[in-house]
Amino acid sequence: MKRSVLLALVCSAAFGAAPLLAAGVPPPPELQQLNVALGHWVFHGTSAATPTRPAQPFTWDSHCEWSPNHFYLECQFSNTYVRGKVESLVVNTYNTTDKTFWHYEFFAVGQSGKEPFVSRMDVKDNVWTEYGREAIPGKQTGERIIYTWRPPSHVDMKIEISKDGTHWTTVNHAEGVKQP
């Protein structure tokens, strides 16, 4: 239920913000930091081996552009894993109320649509860190995703996990290249 309410809020915010531009409310300047991700990107990576399977390759194909009101960076992902395809829509934005970047990912194929991935995101220079699950020692493994953008045409992505929130292990790594 919470996920449905969240989806409704994000959609209404996306569609409801267009009148803000007409009313003279400009997008926050913090959003300019997200320009580095604009365009078509292809990521090639490998997931780490586990005790039950060998390392596996994956490919992400991403197309990112600004929403018409320039409040949301919208990225369409078509990802290919050994286990199959995942199709998703990512929306990144900056919230002026809590002064925080946010990342929202909605799934159409390959993962359940009832649980979008929502995370606070730090953006410092060209490094974006998305914070997934919080590590709770002895109870829950933490997760974060780090993008290191190397303009104009490269990005390094890694997904890390931690049992204690202090020591992190890379479980997925990919290099992205901007396409012409």
DAGI-V344021 format. One record per residue. N is the residue number from 1. BURIAL is I if it has 9 or more other ideal C-beta (glycine too) atoms within 8 Angstrom, else O. Layout:
N:BURIAL
N:BURIAL
//
This chain:
1:O
2:O
3:I
4:O
5:O
6:I
7:I
8:O
9:O
10:I
11:O
12:O
13:O
14:I
15:O
16:O
17:I
18:I
19:O
20:I
21:I
22:O
23:O
24:O
25:O
26:O
27:O
28:O
29:O
30:O
31:I
32:O
33:O
34:I
35:O
36:O
37:I
38:O
39:O
40:O
41:I
42:I
43:I
44:O
45:I
46:I
47:I
48:I
49:O
50:O
51:O
52:O
53:O
54:O
55:O
56:I
57:I
58:I
59:I
60:I
61:I
62:I
63:I
64:I
65:O
66:O
67:I
68:O
69:I
70:O
71:I
72:I
73:I
74:I
75:I
76:I
77:I
78:I
79:I
80:I
81:I
82:O
83:O
84:O
85:I
86:I
87:I
88:I
89:I
90:I
91:I
92:I
93:I
94:I
95:I
96:O
97:O
98:O
99:O
100:O
101:I
102:I
103:I
104:I
105:I
106:I
107:I
108:O
109:O
110:I
111:O
112:O
113:O
114:O
115:O
116:I
117:O
118:O
119:I
120:I
121:I
122:I
123:I
124:O
125:O
126:O
127:I
128:I
129:I
130:I
131:I
132:I
133:O
134:O
135:I
136:O
137:O
138:O
139:O
140:O
141:O
142:I
143:I
144:I
145:I
146:I
147:I
148:I
149:I
150:O
151:O
152:O
153:O
154:I
155:I
156:I
157:I
158:I
159:I
160:I
161:I
162:I
163:O
164:O
165:O
166:O
167:O
168:O
169:O
170:I
171:O
172:I
173:I
174:I
175:I
176:I
177:I
178:I
179:O
180:O
//
